[in-house]
């Protein structure tokens, strides 16, 4: 057997376990969910379950609500995380050291505990509401509202996103930044021409993680979200466990997968175009 054949077999053997896990854990359940979602309850198959997603007013509201919460969360998370990462990369001092020591703490707090903490802090009778009441300020409704879900998602996503972006920014050579400053490049131009392009790949990875995490979130939307409209994850659970409609729940699950696939496809395409440009 030739050396090339042995290397091919070895590479295939190393890939097969990962592919088998991916097949069992991800691909097969997705295919099963899609087939189940096509069942019309009369022994046949059609798209009636997906038609319901867009014709029922409640489900349309859930989809719009999910997309709105996801979009607002992604923008806020990326803005805050990028600001923190840049501040830690180009500054020194006690404030920077404090941020570096504390910004990862939310990652080590279980989601249920963090959510209940937010309820006790931001609820209508929570700590913050009682303190503001002393000075005559009424806290607006946050818990059991869209704002509460967004705040919870910020808590869950900012630390990991900041860590990714900080790692990318630390890989930018200081000589590049200093050279740009020496020739009189302003801060805005420095960011748009050097910092962001050199960290774009990590930015896109972080955005993909945040988008998929918020789309599929359940704990915070279930505990502090309103009864209507609902995030798709909560809606799917309600349809499955309360109304016992497995096929409709499968349609919601597959639709959520398609939403995530859109950003995933954009990420893969962007990386492929970048690799093609680098080869040229």
C-alpha positions in Angstrom: 0.0 0.0 0.0 1.3 3.4 -1.0 2.2 6.1 1.6 -0.6 8.4 0.2 -3.2 5.6 0.6 -2.1 5.0 4.2 -2.4 8.7 5.0 -5.8 8.8 3.4 -7.0 5.9 5.4 -5.5 7.3 8.6 -7.2 10.6 8.0 -10.5 9.0 7.3 -10.3 6.9 10.4 -9.6 10.0 12.5 -12.6 11.8 11.0 -15.1 9.0 11.2 -15.7 9.1 15.0 -16.5 12.9 14.8 -18.7 12.4 11.8 -20.5 9.5 13.6 -21.2 11.7 16.6 -22.4 14.5 14.3 -24.6 12.1 12.4 -26.2 10.6 15.5 -26.6 13.8 17.6 -27.4 16.4 14.9 -28.1 15.1 11.4 -30.5 12.2 12.2 -32.6 14.2 14.7 -32.9 17.0 12.2 -34.1 14.7 9.5 -36.5 13.0 11.8 -37.9 16.3 12.9 -38.4 17.4 9.3 -40.2 14.2 8.4 -42.4 14.4 11.5 -43.2 18.0 10.7 -44.6 17.0 7.3 -47.2 14.7 8.8 -50.7 16.1 8.5 -52.3 13.8 11.1 -54.3 11.9 8.5 -51.6 9.5 7.3 -50.3 11.9 4.6 -47.6 14.4 4.3 -47.8 18.1 3.3 -46.7 21.6 4.4 -49.7 22.4 6.5 -47.6 22.6 9.7 -45.4 25.2 8.1 -48.3 27.0 6.6 -49.7 27.3 10.2 -46.5 29.1 11.3 -47.2 32.0 9.0 -51.0 32.0 8.9 -51.7 31.8 12.6 -51.5 35.3 14.2 -50.0 34.0 17.5 -47.2 32.1 15.7 -46.4 35.0 13.4 -46.1 37.2 16.5 -43.8 34.6 18.1 -41.6 34.6 15.0 -41.4 38.4 14.8 -40.8 38.6 18.5 -38.0 36.1 18.4 -36.3 37.8 15.5 -36.6 41.2 17.1 -35.1 40.0 20.4 -32.4 38.2 18.6 -31.5 41.2 16.5 -31.4 43.6 19.4 -29.4 41.2 21.5 -26.8 40.6 18.8 -26.3 44.3 18.2 -26.0 45.1 21.9 -23.8 42.1 22.7 -21.4 42.8 19.8 -21.3 46.6 20.6 -20.6 46.1 24.3 -18.2 43.2 23.9 -16.2 44.9 21.1 -16.0 48.1 23.2 -14.7 46.1 26.3 -12.2 44.1 24.2 -10.8 47.2 22.5 -10.6 49.1 25.9 -8.7 46.2 27.5 -6.4 45.8 24.4 -5.3 49.4 24.2 -5.4 50.6 27.8 -3.7 49.9 31.1 -4.6 50.6 34.7 -6.7 49.5 37.6 -10.0 49.7 35.7 -8.7 47.5 33.0 -7.3 45.0 35.5 -10.7 45.0 37.3 -12.6 44.3 34.0 -10.2 41.5 33.2 -10.7 39.9 36.6 -14.5 40.2 36.6 -16.0 40.0 33.1 -15.8 36.2 33.0 -17.8 35.7 36.3 -21.2 35.3 34.6 -19.9 32.2 32.8 -19.6 30.4 36.1 -23.1 31.2 37.3 -25.8 28.7 36.3 -28.4 30.2 34.0 -31.3 29.4 36.3 -29.6 31.1 39.3 -28.7 34.1 37.2 -32.3 34.4 35.9 -33.8 34.2 39.4 -31.2 36.8 40.4 -32.4 39.2 37.7 -36.0 38.6 38.8 -35.1 39.6 42.4 -33.2 42.6 41.2 -35.3 44.0 38.4 -38.8 42.7 39.3 -41.7 45.1 40.2 -41.0 44.4 43.9 -37.2 43.7 43.5 -34.2 45.4 45.1 -33.8 48.1 42.5 -37.5 48.9 42.4 -37.6 49.3 46.2 -34.5 51.5 46.3 -35.8 53.8 43.5 -39.2 54.0 45.2 -37.5 55.7 48.1 -36.6 58.7 45.8 -39.9 58.6 44.0 -38.9 56.8 40.9 -41.0 54.0 39.5 -39.0 51.3 37.7 -40.6 50.4 34.3 -41.7 46.8 33.7 -38.6 44.7 32.9 -39.3 41.2 34.1 -42.0 39.3 32.2 -41.3 41.6 29.3 -39.1 41.8 26.2 -36.6 43.9 28.1 -36.0 41.3 30.7 -35.1 38.6 28.1 -32.7 41.0 26.3 -30.9 41.9 29.6 -30.7 38.2 30.5 -29.2 37.4 27.1 -26.7 40.2 27.5 -25.6 38.7 30.8 -25.2 35.2 29.2 -23.4 36.3 26.0 -21.2 39.3 26.7 -18.5 37.4 28.7 -17.8 34.7 26.1 -18.1 37.2 23.2 -15.6 39.5 24.9 -13.2 36.7 25.5 -13.3 35.7 21.8 -12.8 39.3 20.6 -10.1 40.0 23.2 -8.2 36.9 21.9 -8.5 38.2 18.3 -7.4 41.7 19.2 -4.4 40.5 21.2 -3.2 38.8 18.0 -3.0 42.1 16.1 0.7 43.1 16.2 1.4 46.3 18.1 3.8 47.3 15.3 0.9 47.5 12.9 -1.0 49.9 15.2 2.0 52.0 16.0 2.9 52.3 12.3 -0.6 53.5 11.5 -0.4 56.0 14.3 3.0 57.3 13.1 1.6 58.2 9.7 -1.2 60.2 11.3 -4.1 57.7 11.0 -7.1 58.8 13.1 -8.9 56.5 15.6 -11.9 55.9 13.3 -9.7 55.1 10.3 -7.5 52.9 12.5 -10.5 50.9 13.5 -12.2 50.6 10.1 -9.0 49.9 8.1 -6.9 47.9 10.5 -8.5 46.7 13.7 -11.9 45.5 12.4 -10.6 43.8 9.2 -7.9 41.9 11.2 -10.6 40.7 13.7 -13.4 40.3 11.3 -13.2 36.5 11.2 -13.5 36.2 15.0 -16.2 38.9 15.0 -18.3 36.7 12.6 -17.7 33.6 14.7 -18.9 35.4 17.8 -21.9 36.8 16.0 -22.8 33.4 14.8 -22.6 31.9 18.4 -24.7 34.8 19.8 -27.4 34.5 17.1 -27.7 30.8 17.5 -27.7 31.0 21.3 -30.5 33.6 21.4 -32.6 31.9 18.8 -32.5 28.6 20.7 -32.6 30.1 24.2 -35.2 28.7 26.6 -34.3 29.2 30.3 -34.5 33.0 30.5 -37.4 33.4 28.0 -39.4 30.7 29.9 -38.8 32.2 33.4 -38.9 36.0 32.7 -40.7 36.2 29.4 -44.3 37.2 28.9 -47.1 34.7 28.1 -47.5 36.3 24.7 -45.7 36.7 22.4 -43.1 34.0 23.2 -39.6 33.0 22.0 -39.7 30.1 19.6 -38.0 27.8 22.1 -40.7 28.4 24.7 -43.5 28.2 22.1 -42.1 24.8 20.9 -42.1 23.5 24.5 -45.7 24.7 25.0 -46.9 23.2 21.8 -45.2 19.9 22.6 -46.0 19.4 26.3 -49.2 21.4 26.8 -51.1 20.9 23.5 -49.4 17.5 22.7 -48.9 18.5 19.1 -45.6 16.7 18.3 -45.7 17.4 14.6 -46.2 21.2 15.1 -43.4 21.3 17.6 -41.2 19.5 15.1 -42.1 22.2 12.5 -41.1 24.9 14.9 -37.9 23.2 15.7 -37.0 22.7 12.1 -37.9 26.3 11.3 -35.6 27.5 14.1 -32.9 25.3 12.6 -33.4 27.0 9.2 -33.1 30.4 10.8 -29.7 29.4 12.3 -28.7 27.9 9.0 -29.0 31.2 7.2 -26.3 32.8 9.4 -24.3 29.6 9.3 -24.4 29.7 5.5 -23.4 33.3 5.5 -20.4 32.5 7.8 -19.3 29.6 5.6 -19.6 31.7 2.4 -17.6 34.6 4.0 -14.8 32.2 5.1 -14.7 30.6 1.7 -14.4 33.9 -0.1 -11.7 35.0 2.3 -9.7 31.8 1.7 -10.1 32.3 -2.0 -8.9 35.8 -1.8 -5.9 34.8 0.3 -4.9 32.2 -2.3 -5.1 34.7 -5.1 
